[in-house]
Amino acid sequence: MSTKARYNAGVQTFYDSATFETTGVMSPVLFYDDFLGADTVVPAAGSAESGMDWVKKIVGAAPPTVAGVSSAIGGQLACTLTSTSEKQDAVLYWGDNKGLDATKGLVFETRVKLSVLPSASGVQAVWGIASDWIDGPNNNTCYLTFGATANGSVLIRAYDGVTTTSAASGVTLTTADWAIFRIDATDVTDVKFFINGAQVSTTGQVNFAATGTLAVLQPYLGCYKPSGTGVATLTADYVKAWANRS
């Protein structure tokens, strides 16, 4: 590990030059969760618990699950669909208590892997930041996310309430691949998407024009299917986000 530093939009960050994981941030607003400790049980949406940042949204009778991975090195949490033929959703989020303003120099970073690849048409995994939970990640009011549908090919995804972007990143994950994903909205007219330190969006590809409350988002990681027996598992190692306060 070799630690280096850089300035981005006036914020100093430190990072591992081998993996490009951000290891330190000098920012007024900072969130970080490594999923360490005994709290492997995530409370259900509508039943948030004091001291717990997250809740889970579960749709389906099988049911799908959102839970910590027991004794996983470094701390991990998995969102898992089952093969039962039904609509399912398994989402880790802040229970719609949104607090990350995309217009305030927001950067989101997470390390994830697709432990089980989305296995059929319509089966999705998404990870990034979004508005309130809704039935189906494509229907969200606003979002800046990575995603994969029906396979391990990673997409960059954005919607500001008017313009939808869904484009291939050029990166395909296997079930063995951990990768570090970063969404840099320090310039909302040119939101940048990175995988393992390499920019996978083109200049000006994502112009996130949402303002006011529409631009205030929350971490959103999960798997979804509208029907059928398809499966998927998204496993997260950490979630980080930082921004200016004003």
C-alpha positions, 0 to 999 in steps of 0.5 A: 500500500502506498498512500498519496494525496490529491485535491479535488474541488478544494477538498484534500483526499488520501488514497491507496495508489494501488487500489485507488480506495480513498483512505482519508477525506478532509471534508465538512460532511463525511459518511463512512461505514465499513460494516464492522462489528456485531450489528449484522442484522439490519432493521426493516424500513419503518423500524429504524433503530437508534445508532443504526444508519441503515434500514432494509427494504424487503419485497417478496415472500420468500424472502430476499435478504439484506444482512451482514456477512458473518465474520467477513474480513473487513466487514461485509453486507449482502443484498440477496434475491432468492429463486422464488418466482415473484417480484423481489427487492432487497435494498440497503438505504437510509430509509428515505432520510436523505442528506447528501446534496449532489450540488454540494460537491458530493462524492460517493464511493463503495467497494462491491462485488456481484457475488451472484450475477444477475441471472435473467432479463430484468434482474438488476443490481444497483449501487450509488445514490438515489431519491426515496425508495420506489418499486423498481430502481429505474423508477426512482425520482433521481439517481446517480448509480452503477448497475448491472442487469442480467449479467456482470456488465456494469452500466453507468446510470443517471436520472435528474428528473428529466434526462436519463443516462444508461451507458456501458462502462466497458467493465464486466465483473465476475463473481470473484471480482471486488471493485471500487466504484466512485461517483464524483459530482463535484461538477454536476454538469460533468458527473464522473464515474470511476471503477478502480481509479479509471474514469469510465464516463466520457466528458459531459456524458452525465449532466445532473441538473436536479436542484433543491430537494430533488438533488438531495439523495441517499446511499442506495444499494440493492437487487431487484427483479419484477418477476421470475426465478432470477437471482442476484447478490450484491455484496458491499465492503464499505460505503463512503460519501463526502461533500461540502456543507454549503 
